[in-house]
């Protein structure tokens, strides 16, 4: 079976590594590389990434417009591959038109820059899986999930960019999986669900909705705005809603790179 080219866009934290290993263990994907995006990275985590088995590309060090969050400076601490994340994403998509899949498990800044710099990029990507957003309440703010909250302008650009297939694994869906994926196992439980949904989409049920991200509200920036009544008459994302916990546990036990159900 021909493997699907894949790029993982994420914060360089150790708890993302088992999720990447799970993707490779599935034999479904050919991991082309990792694109690093801004976020809180403990200094001790960077040593693992300095010897990563995959090429790691330097990405955005701060959000597009909002103030830069507290984060660890990775410059000089990780031997990044030549070039920048957004160009690597676009060039890989252009080399594999209609085949490349992206998993974005952090703020969407790198993806947004790729879209702004290369307007045809969205049309080249087969599927974009976003670990972000919140259909109801948030975790970084009362109404905003952390990844959208850290760069709401990037989230809005990506949601409206015209990707042919966007899957959003939001905070609400991730919370339903916490009984299956123990956070104490040293793994990002939320990213693990996004990786699992990529390998076996059927373990998650979806609802097609129109979603945008609030960018200007003083108390609502980063909020996922969902057209629940269908007033817009259009959809742009497959919003994950329910998880088959039994199937998820089996998957993680079989190819979890050390994950436990």
Backbone as CSV, one residue per row, in Angstrom:
resi,resn,N_x,N_y,N_z,CA_x,CA_y,CA_z,C_x,C_y,C_z
1,UNK,0.834,-1.188,0.000,0.000,0.000,0.000,0.876,1.248,0.000
2,UNK,0.587,2.163,-0.887,1.345,3.400,-0.953,1.042,4.255,0.266
3,UNK,2.087,4.708,0.919,1.897,5.519,2.107,1.507,6.948,1.744
4,UNK,0.710,7.545,2.604,0.241,8.916,2.400,1.268,9.889,2.971
5,UNK,1.713,10.878,2.191,2.645,11.864,2.744,1.957,12.703,3.823
6,UNK,2.669,12.933,4.907,2.100,13.618,6.066,3.105,14.590,6.653
7,UNK,2.607,15.742,7.096,3.405,16.693,7.873,2.685,16.939,9.186
8,UNK,3.435,16.917,10.286,2.892,17.253,11.602,3.387,18.631,11.998
9,UNK,2.462,19.539,12.250,2.784,20.890,12.694,2.451,20.963,14.182
10,UNK,3.445,21.231,15.016,3.200,21.141,16.456,4.226,21.952,17.235
11,UNK,3.949,22.118,18.519,4.899,22.686,19.469,5.894,21.586,19.830
12,UNK,7.165,21.936,19.972,8.201,20.938,20.218,8.225,20.508,21.683
13,UNK,7.216,19.741,22.037,7.128,19.190,23.390,7.306,17.677,23.335
14,UNK,7.885,17.135,24.382,8.108,15.690,24.417,6.823,14.888,24.318
15,UNK,5.719,15.436,24.845,4.490,14.652,24.864,3.844,14.527,23.481
16,UNK,4.398,15.214,22.482,3.910,15.036,21.111,4.607,13.879,20.405
17,UNK,5.767,13.480,20.899,6.562,12.453,20.222,5.837,11.109,20.127
18,UNK,5.219,10.593,21.203,4.507,9.315,21.059,3.400,9.356,20.014
19,UNK,2.774,10.519,19.852,1.716,10.645,18.847,2.294,10.544,17.439
20,UNK,3.460,11.119,17.245,4.138,11.021,15.953,4.557,9.583,15.692
21,UNK,5.065,8.930,16.722,5.453,7.530,16.588,4.245,6.646,16.266
22,UNK,3.091,6.994,16.813,1.871,6.250,16.530,1.498,6.365,15.054
23,UNK,1.659,7.542,14.492,1.360,7.738,13.075,2.263,6.892,12.197
24,UNK,3.547,6.860,12.537,4.469,6.048,11.751,4.208,4.551,11.933
25,UNK,3.865,4.155,13.129,3.623,2.741,13.393,2.397,2.212,12.666
26,UNK,1.502,3.112,12.280,0.277,2.687,11.607,0.535,2.153,10.207
27,UNK,1.675,2.463,9.621,2.052,2.090,8.255,1.158,2.747,7.203
28,UNK,0.340,3.676,7.631,-0.525,4.403,6.683,0.188,5.611,6.106
29,UNK,1.067,6.211,6.919,1.662,7.492,6.552,3.175,7.413,6.348
30,UNK,3.643,8.294,5.482,5.069,8.568,5.345,5.292,9.967,5.911
31,UNK,5.882,10.040,7.082,6.093,11.329,7.735,7.204,12.078,7.015
32,UNK,6.841,13.171,6.357,7.803,13.946,5.574,8.650,14.865,6.456
33,UNK,8.078,15.302,7.574,8.812,16.191,8.457,7.901,16.812,9.501
34,UNK,8.530,17.492,10.451,7.832,18.193,11.527,8.044,19.681,11.332
35,UNK,6.993,20.467,11.466,7.135,21.916,11.408,6.820,22.481,12.787
36,UNK,7.770,23.195,13.350,7.656,23.695,14.718,6.927,25.027,14.745
37,UNK,6.027,25.175,15.704,5.291,26.423,15.856,5.452,26.909,17.293
38,UNK,5.231,28.194,17.502,5.429,28.797,18.822,4.508,28.173,19.862
39,UNK,4.965,28.212,21.078,4.213,27.665,22.196,5.140,27.430,23.364
40,UNK,4.575,27.037,24.479,5.368,26.828,25.686,6.106,25.491,25.592
41,UNK,7.424,25.557,25.533,8.254,24.356,25.431,9.251,24.336,26.580
42,UNK,9.128,23.384,27.502,10.120,23.293,28.582,11.514,23.085,28.000
43,UNK,12.519,23.770,28.512,13.879,23.627,27.976,14.359,22.182,27.932
44,UNK,13.942,21.373,28.913,14.403,19.982,28.940,13.812,19.163,27.789
45,UNK,12.728,19.635,27.184,12.131,18.900,26.066,12.948,19.023,24.783
46,UNK,13.714,20.093,24.676,14.395,20.363,23.411,15.504,19.365,23.115
47,UNK,16.065,18.757,24.138,17.143,17.799,23.898,16.655,16.607,23.086
48,UNK,15.426,16.193,23.310,14.886,15.066,22.548,14.702,15.441,21.083
49,UNK,14.281,16.665,20.840,14.056,17.097,19.465,15.352,17.349,18.726
50,UNK,16.433,17.599,19.456,17.719,17.839,18.789,18.220,16.586,18.094
51,UNK,17.713,15.425,18.520,18.104,14.182,17.871,16.929,13.490,17.220
52,UNK,15.954,14.275,16.756,14.734,13.716,16.180,15.032,12.873,14.942
53,UNK,14.220,11.840,14.762,14.387,10.946,13.609,13.807,11.536,12.337
54,UNK,13.166,12.684,12.451,12.535,13.306,11.297,13.098,14.716,11.132
55,UNK,13.145,15.245,9.907,13.581,16.637,9.747,12.604,17.581,10.434
56,UNK,13.137,18.543,11.156,12.320,19.508,11.886,12.584,20.894,11.294
57,UNK,11.522,21.580,10.893,11.653,22.882,10.238,11.210,23.994,11.178
58,UNK,11.984,25.052,11.191,11.682,26.191,12.055,10.471,26.937,11.526
59,UNK,9.536,27.203,12.416,8.327,27.920,12.039,8.200,29.240,12.762
60,UNK,6.973,29.723,12.856,6.706,31.034,13.439,7.065,31.052,14.921
61,UNK,7.729,32.121,15.336,8.122,32.273,16.735,7.082,33.038,17.543
62,UNK,6.073,33.588,16.853,5.025,34.336,17.536,3.784,34.373,16.653
63,UNK,2.642,34.759,17.219,1.410,34.847,16.436,1.511,35.909,15.348
64,UNK,0.555,35.886,14.421,0.575,36.839,13.316,0.484,38.284,13.798
65,UNK,-0.470,38.578,14.693,-0.703,39.962,15.097,-0.735,40.164,16.596
66,UNK,-1.158,39.168,17.344,-1.328,39.343,18.773,0.017,39.315,19.485
67,UNK,0.089,39.814,20.722,1.364,39.820,21.450,1.934,38.420,21.578
68,UNK,3.255,38.352,21.564,3.943,37.072,21.666,3.738,36.458,23.050
69,UNK,3.333,35.178,23.116,3.141,34.536,24.414,4.475,34.153,25.043
70,UNK,4.426,33.836,26.331,5.628,33.316,26.983,5.998,31.978,26.349
71,UNK,7.251,31.804,26.002,7.673,30.574,25.356,9.182,30.424,25.502
72,UNK,9.663,29.250,25.168,11.092,28.982,25.192,11.693,29.291,23.833
73,UNK,12.823,29.965,23.819,13.515,30.259,22.565,14.219,28.995,22.080
74,UNK,13.832,28.508,20.901,14.433,27.278,20.373,15.640,27.548,19.489
75,UNK,15.912,28.818,19.200,17.014,29.147,18.296,18.330,28.599,18.847
76,UNK,19.026,27.840,18.028,20.313,27.284,18.403,20.228,26.032,19.253
77,UNK,19.014,25.690,19.708,18.864,24.513,20.567,18.418,23.285,19.794
78,UNK,17.844,23.499,18.609,17.409,22.398,17.757,18.051,22.574,16.384
79,UNK,18.674,21.541,15.831,19.282,21.646,14.497,18.214,21.583,13.408
80,UNK,17.602,22.727,13.134,16.521,22.771,12.158,17.033,22.453,10.757
81,UNK,16.172,21.831,9.969,16.476,21.604,8.558,16.482,22.940,7.825
82,UNK,17.138,22.983,6.677,17.221,24.228,5.906,15.845,24.651,5.424
83,UNK,15.554,25.942,5.526,14.280,26.464,5.069,13.323,26.690,6.223
84,UNK,12.163,27.258,5.890,11.163,27.568,6.901,9.936,26.677,6.756
85,UNK,9.201,26.564,7.841,8.075,25.639,7.913,7.067,25.864,6.793
86,UNK,6.681,27.128,6.579,5.629,27.409,5.599,6.047,27.043,4.176
87,UNK,7.311,27.254,3.844,7.774,26.882,2.505,7.890,25.368,2.365
88,UNK,8.321,24.702,3.438,8.376,23.243,3.402,6.974,22.655,3.216
89,UNK,6.000,23.217,3.918,4.622,22.744,3.782,4.142,22.925,2.347
90,UNK,4.367,24.110,1.805,3.890,24.361,0.443,4.619,23.497,-0.583
91,UNK,5.928,23.436,-0.479,6.699,22.666,-1.464,6.326,21.189,-1.431
92,UNK,6.083,20.663,-0.241,5.678,19.266,-0.134,4.293,19.063,-0.741
93,UNK,3.391,20.011,-0.500,2.055,19.924,-1.091,2.135,19.993,-2.618
94,UNK,3.010,20.867,-3.141,3.157,21.003,-4.588,3.775,19.755,-5.211
95,UNK,4.647,19.089,-4.459,5.271,17.858,-4.950,4.315,16.668,-4.893
96,UNK,3.285,16.787,-4.041,2.307,15.695,-3.876,0.894,16.271,-3.970
97,UNK,0.530,16.859,-5.102,-0.776,17.521,-5.194,-1.928,16.541,-4.966
98,UNK,-2.827,16.944,-4.072,-3.981,16.113,-3.780,-3.689,14.896,-2.920
99,UNK,-2.469,14.789,-2.388,-2.089,13.624,-1.587,-1.711,13.977,-0.151
100,UNK,-1.082,15.134,0.041,-0.534,15.484,1.347,-1.631,15.699,2.383
101,UNK,-1.405,15.143,3.577,-2.248,15.426,4.722,-1.439,16.189,5.765
102,UNK,-2.102,17.105,6.453,-1.470,17.908,7.501,-2.209,17.672,8.806
103,UNK,-1.445,17.518,9.872,-2.027,17.535,11.211,-1.458,18.751,11.922
104,UNK,-2.334,19.662,12.320,-1.921,20.878,13.016,-2.347,20.749,14.467
105,UNK,-1.372,20.551,15.358,-1.657,20.291,16.760,-1.256,21.451,17.660
106,UNK,-1.015,22.612,17.088,-0.660,23.799,17.854,-1.348,25.007,17.254
107,UNK,-0.930,26.207,17.605,-1.458,27.394,16.941,-1.266,27.283,15.429
108,UNK,-2.171,27.861,14.656,-2.189,27.647,13.207,-1.355,28.658,12.427
109,UNK,-0.382,29.264,13.076,0.402,30.328,12.454,1.155,29.867,11.216
110,UNK,1.839,28.738,11.290,2.605,28.253,10.132,1.705,27.977,8.931
111,UNK,0.550,27.351,9.177,-0.377,27.038,8.099,-0.909,28.318,7.480
112,UNK,-1.219,29.308,8.323,-1.733,30.580,7.820,-0.699,31.298,6.960
113,UNK,0.560,31.292,7.383,1.609,31.937,6.591,1.761,31.243,5.246
114,UNK,1.698,29.916,5.250,1.782,29.171,3.987,0.656,29.571,3.050
115,UNK,-0.547,29.744,3.586,-1.702,30.142,2.784,-1.536,31.559,2.253
116,UNK,-1.064,32.464,3.098,-0.891,33.859,2.681,0.210,33.996,1.629
117,UNK,1.265,33.227,1.796,2.396,33.316,0.874,2.135,32.559,-0.421
118,UNK,1.384,31.478,-0.333,1.117,30.625,-1.503,-0.391,30.410,-1.613
119,UNK,-1.122,31.297,-2.279,-2.584,31.230,-2.306,-3.154,29.927,-2.862
120,UNK,-2.371,29.194,-3.643,-2.876,27.933,-4.193,-2.651,26.744,-3.264
121,UNK,-2.023,26.992,-2.108,-1.637,25.890,-1.246,-2.824,25.073,-0.745
122,UNK,-3.893,25.747,-0.333,-5.037,25.033,0.236,-5.605,24.008,-0.738
123,UNK,-5.601,24.350,-2.013,-6.147,23.449,-3.014,-5.285,22.241,-3.301
124,UNK,-4.038,22.259,-2.843,-3.121,21.152,-3.080,-3.163,20.092,-1.987
125,UNK,-3.724,20.440,-0.839,-3.713,19.562,0.326,-4.947,18.658,0.310
126,UNK,-4.724,17.381,0.567,-5.834,16.421,0.589,-6.710,16.609,1.818
127,UNK,-6.076,16.689,2.980,-6.837,16.800,4.226,-6.028,17.527,5.278
128,UNK,-6.696,18.389,6.017,-6.095,19.118,7.135,-6.849,18.743,8.398
129,UNK,-6.130,18.178,9.362,-6.728,17.831,10.650,-6.232,18.840,11.681
130,UNK,-7.156,19.580,12.249,-6.831,20.628,13.215,-7.181,20.150,14.620
131,UNK,-6.206,20.171,15.508,-6.464,19.929,16.923,-6.597,21.293,17.561
132,UNK,-7.852,21.758,17.640,-8.053,23.093,18.175,-9.517,23.476,18.156
133,UNK,-9.790,24.641,18.722,-11.157,25.133,18.772,-11.949,24.501,19.904
134,UNK,-13.097,25.084,20.178,-13.975,24.577,21.235,-15.412,24.914,20.886
135,UNK,-16.234,23.885,20.772,-17.638,24.102,20.418,-18.405,24.766,21.551
136,UNK,-17.930,24.578,22.786,-18.628,25.189,23.923,-17.659,26.051,24.731
137,UNK,-17.159,25.527,25.836,-16.280,26.338,26.694,-14.815,26.053,26.385
138,UNK,-13.949,26.989,26.760,-12.539,26.886,26.436,-11.685,26.421,27.588
139,UNK,-10.368,26.514,27.374,-9.413,26.197,28.437,-8.406,27.319,28.648
140,UNK,-8.171,28.145,27.620,-7.262,29.283,27.767,-8.025,30.541,28.176
141,UNK,-9.291,30.568,27.857,-10.209,31.651,28.205,-11.592,31.012,28.315
142,UNK,-12.540,31.692,28.928,-13.853,31.066,29.108,-14.478,30.519,27.827
143,UNK,-14.215,31.167,26.690,-14.841,30.747,25.443,-13.836,30.332,24.372
144,UNK,-12.568,30.239,24.730,-11.543,29.978,23.712,-10.615,28.847,24.115
145,UNK,-10.383,27.938,23.169,-9.397,26.868,23.320,-8.002,27.426,23.070
146,UNK,-6.999,26.823,23.679,-5.642,27.378,23.712,-5.044,27.635,22.333
147,UNK,-5.120,26.672,21.404,-4.461,26.844,20.106,-5.089,27.973,19.291
148,UNK,-6.408,28.076,19.326,-7.072,29.181,18.641,-6.803,30.498,19.367
149,UNK,-6.783,30.443,20.684,-6.579,31.644,21.490,-5.204,32.249,21.258
150,UNK,-4.178,31.395,21.064,-2.815,31.902,20.905,-2.605,32.602,19.572
151,UNK,-3.401,32.280,18.563,-3.325,33.012,17.293,-4.676,32.946,16.581
152,UNK,-5.647,33.737,17.044,-6.986,33.701,16.442,-7.005,34.138,14.991
153,UNK,-6.141,35.073,14.611,-6.110,35.527,13.222,-5.658,34.403,12.291
154,UNK,-4.677,33.617,12.739,-4.232,32.486,11.931,-5.346,31.452,11.802
155,UNK,-6.046,31.181,12.899,-7.141,30.210,12.858,-8.208,30.656,11.856
156,UNK,-8.556,31.929,11.883,-9.581,32.433,10.966,-9.126,32.337,9.507
157,UNK,-7.881,32.668,9.247,-7.353,32.574,7.879,-7.423,31.139,7.369
158,UNK,-7.015,30.206,8.204,-6.983,28.803,7.785,-8.390,28.256,7.563
159,UNK,-9.310,28.580,8.463,-10.680,28.081,8.317,-11.340,28.572,7.041
160,UNK,-10.961,29.748,6.595,-11.581,30.351,5.411,-10.716,30.230,4.161
161,UNK,-9.655,29.439,4.213,-8.682,29.386,3.113,-9.147,28.551,1.930
162,UNK,-10.154,27.701,2.129,-10.637,26.882,1.029,-10.033,25.493,0.952
163,UNK,-9.534,24.963,2.079,-9.075,23.575,2.086,-10.248,22.671,1.736
164,UNK,-9.974,21.660,0.939,-11.051,20.785,0.463,-11.629,19.906,1.564
165,UNK,-10.838,19.620,2.590,-11.284,18.709,3.644,-10.616,19.119,4.942
166,UNK,-11.378,19.746,5.846,-10.858,20.144,7.152,-11.598,19.360,8.226
167,UNK,-10.836,18.649,9.033,-11.377,17.971,10.204,-10.945,18.770,11.430
168,UNK,-11.895,19.130,12.273,-11.577,19.844,13.509,-11.865,18.929,14.690
169,UNK,-10.797,18.537,15.382,-10.927,17.763,16.614,-10.844,18.780,17.750
170,UNK,-11.998,19.175,18.234,-12.045,20.306,19.154,-11.927,19.855,20.608
171,UNK,-11.915,20.827,21.492,-11.702,20.567,22.912,-12.806,19.696,23.498
172,UNK,-14.042,19.916,23.081,-15.148,19.126,23.607,-14.967,17.645,23.287
173,UNK,-14.607,17.353,22.039,-14.406,15.970,21.634,-13.229,15.358,22.390
174,UNK,-12.171,16.130,22.541,-10.989,15.613,23.244,-11.307,15.266,24.695
175,UNK,-12.141,16.053,25.318,-12.472,15.786,26.715,-13.179,14.441,26.874
176,UNK,-13.908,14.022,25.860,-14.594,12.734,25.942,-13.610,11.575,25.866
177,UNK,-12.391,11.837,25.400,-11.395,10.766,25.239,-10.469,10.641,26.435
178,UNK,-10.597,11.496,27.420,-9.640,11.507,28.523,-9.694,10.241,29.369
179,UNK,-10.820,9.548,29.378,-10.886,8.300,30.131,-10.117,7.195,29.429
180,UNK,-9.888,7.355,28.108,-9.165,6.349,27.334,-7.678,6.639,27.288
181,UNK,-7.322,7.903,27.173,-5.925,8.301,27.069,-5.519,8.987,28.358
182,UNK,-4.700,8.354,29.164,-4.292,8.912,30.451,-3.208,9.948,30.251
183,UNK,-3.451,11.172,30.710,-2.451,12.227,30.569,-1.172,11.907,31.344
184,UNK,-1.272,11.079,32.350,-0.091,10.730,33.147,0.871,9.824,32.399
185,UNK,0.489,9.365,31.207,1.359,8.481,30.442,2.446,9.240,29.687
186,UNK,2.559,10.528,29.897,3.586,11.296,29.219,3.267,11.557,27.773
187,UNK,1.980,11.679,27.446,1.564,11.920,26.075,0.520,13.020,26.058
188,UNK,0.545,13.825,25.016,-0.469,14.850,24.817,-1.756,14.143,24.402
189,UNK,-2.679,13.988,25.326,-3.896,13.225,25.070,-4.690,13.806,23.911
190,UNK,-4.732,15.130,23.825,-5.530,15.756,22.785,-4.912,15.529,21.405
191,UNK,-3.606,15.658,21.310,-2.941,15.394,20.025,-3.065,13.916,19.645
192,UNK,-3.050,13.046,20.661,-3.200,11.621,20.392,-4.530,11.323,19.710
193,UNK,-5.585,12.013,20.110,-6.885,11.791,19.484,-6.875,12.261,18.036
194,UNK,-6.223,13.386,17.765,-6.125,13.866,16.385,-5.354,12.877,15.526
195,UNK,-4.278,12.315,16.074,-3.499,11.318,15.337,-4.326,10.069,15.092
196,UNK,-5.088,9.645,16.110,-5.935,8.467,15.954,-7.017,8.702,14.912
197,UNK,-7.590,9.908,14.895,-8.620,10.230,13.913,-8.057,10.229,12.500
198,UNK,-6.772,10.554,12.351,-6.140,10.520,11.037,-5.989,9.086,10.550
199,UNK,-5.586,8.204,11.454,-5.335,6.818,11.073,-6.643,6.090,10.753
200,UNK,-7.619,6.250,11.646,-8.917,5.592,11.474,-10.040,6.601,11.687
201,UNK,-10.427,7.326,10.643,-11.474,8.346,10.784,-12.779,7.806,11.349
202,UNK,-13.017,6.500,11.157,-14.296,5.933,11.570,-14.463,5.827,13.084
203,UNK,-13.404,6.024,13.861,-13.558,5.944,15.313,-14.176,7.213,15.876
204,UNK,-14.324,8.235,15.045,-14.917,9.501,15.469,-16.113,9.803,14.582
205,UNK,-17.201,10.253,15.169,-18.340,10.711,14.377,-18.254,12.226,14.209
206,UNK,-18.737,12.709,13.085,-18.555,14.117,12.725,-19.894,14.775,12.368
207,UNK,-19.893,16.089,12.477,-21.020,16.896,12.019,-20.463,17.997,11.131
208,UNK,-21.011,18.165,9.956,-20.549,19.208,9.047,-21.145,20.541,9.462
209,UNK,-20.273,21.515,9.713,-20.714,22.827,10.188,-19.903,23.922,9.502
210,UNK,-20.375,25.126,9.654,-19.603,26.295,9.237,-19.011,26.905,10.503
211,UNK,-17.674,26.999,10.547,-16.964,27.499,11.718,-16.022,28.629,11.326
212,UNK,-15.999,29.663,12.142,-15.017,30.732,12.015,-14.426,30.982,13.394
213,UNK,-13.412,31.830,13.453,-12.770,32.147,14.727,-12.864,33.646,14.992
214,UNK,-13.334,33.999,16.160,-13.438,35.402,16.557,-12.033,35.980,16.760
215,UNK,-11.778,37.142,16.173,-10.443,37.737,16.250,-10.397,39.063,16.997
216,UNK,-11.526,39.721,17.158,-11.487,41.096,17.661,-12.095,41.297,19.029
217,UNK,-12.902,40.379,19.505,-13.581,40.589,20.775,-12.618,40.674,21.940
218,UNK,-12.815,41.656,22.788,-11.939,41.817,23.928,-11.978,40.637,24.881
219,UNK,-13.128,40.013,25.015,-13.275,38.869,25.915,-13.542,37.576,25.164
220,UNK,-13.654,37.651,23.825,-14.026,36.457,23.063,-13.018,36.097,21.975
221,UNK,-11.876,36.771,21.890,-10.882,36.444,20.864,-10.460,34.991,20.997
222,UNK,-10.467,34.282,19.879,-10.130,32.871,19.881,-11.327,31.954,19.989
223,UNK,-12.514,32.524,20.186,-13.711,31.699,20.297,-14.070,31.085,18.945
224,UNK,-14.460,29.814,18.960,-14.956,29.156,17.755,-16.426,29.521,17.585
225,UNK,-16.743,30.198,16.500,-18.119,30.577,16.205,-18.688,29.553,15.229
226,UNK,-19.742,28.864,15.630,-20.333,27.809,14.813,-21.749,28.193,14.412
227,UNK,-22.028,28.070,13.131,-23.369,28.346,12.605,-24.241,27.121,12.885
228,UNK,-24.778,27.048,14.077,-25.518,25.863,14.513,-26.863,25.715,13.810
229,UNK,-27.434,26.819,13.352,-28.751,26.771,12.713,-28.670,26.701,11.190
230,UNK,-27.453,26.739,10.661,-27.302,26.657,9.214,-27.739,27.908,8.475
231,UNK,-27.687,29.043,9.150,-28.141,30.295,8.544,-27.289,30.678,7.343
232,UNK,-25.998,30.375,7.388,-25.097,30.745,6.288,-25.344,29.902,5.042
233,UNK,-25.911,28.720,5.233,-26.161,27.832,4.102,-24.906,27.168,3.565
234,UNK,-23.844,27.138,4.365,-22.603,26.517,3.898,-21.893,25.834,5.055
235,UNK,-20.960,24.962,4.714,-20.130,24.296,5.709,-18.676,24.381,5.261
236,UNK,-17.767,24.322,6.229,-16.342,24.331,5.873,-15.504,23.342,6.675
237,UNK,-16.097,22.725,7.714,-15.334,21.753,8.505,-16.199,20.553,8.869
238,UNK,-15.490,19.421,9.081,-16.105,18.256,9.703,-15.736,18.333,11.188
239,UNK,-16.696,18.656,12.022,-16.437,18.840,13.446,-16.602,17.507,14.177
240,UNK,-15.523,17.043,14.801,-15.574,15.787,15.555,-16.473,15.961,16.772
241,UNK,-17.322,14.950,17.009,-18.264,15.063,18.123,-18.149,13.927,19.129
242,UNK,-18.209,12.686,18.648,-18.180,11.542,19.542,-17.041,10.606,19.174
243,UNK,-16.488,9.956,20.188,-15.368,9.032,19.995,-15.796,7.637,20.400
244,UNK,-15.463,6.654,19.574,-15.652,5.253,19.936,-14.495,4.877,20.854
245,UNK,-14.718,4.943,22.148,-13.642,4.753,23.117,-13.025,3.365,23.039
246,UNK,-13.839,2.363,22.764,-13.308,1.001,22.668,-12.354,0.875,21.487
247,UNK,-12.769,1.411,20.336,-11.910,1.357,19.150,-10.642,2.173,19.371
248,UNK,-10.764,3.296,20.054,-9.599,4.126,20.340,-8.618,3.384,21.243
249,UNK,-9.129,2.695,22.240,-8.263,1.947,23.148,-7.513,0.842,22.416
250,UNK,-8.204,0.150,21.513,-7.563,-0.905,20.724,-6.463,-0.322,19.856
251,UNK,-6.756,0.801,19.201,-5.773,1.438,18.329,-4.535,1.852,19.096
252,UNK,-4.718,2.486,20.220,-3.577,2.960,21.000,-2.768,1.797,21.564
253,UNK,-3.443,0.726,21.903,-2.737,-0.436,22.403,-1.937,-1.139,21.333
254,UNK,-2.382,-1.038,20.066,-1.714,-1.750,18.979,-0.556,-0.972,18.396
255,UNK,-0.687,0.338,18.262,0.360,1.090,17.550,0.646,2.408,18.227
256,UNK,0.619,2.400,19.551,0.741,3.663,20.255,2.131,4.104,20.605
257,UNK,3.161,3.395,20.168,4.509,3.842,20.485,4.731,4.038,21.964
258,UNK,4.190,3.106,22.762,4.358,3.226,24.208,3.132,3.751,24.904
259,UNK,2.084,4.128,24.160,0.855,4.601,24.800,0.150,3.431,25.460
260,UNK,-0.591,3.729,26.516,-1.433,2.721,27.152,-2.867,3.180,27.107
261,UNK,-3.793,2.241,26.925,-5.211,2.597,26.944,-5.653,2.871,28.375
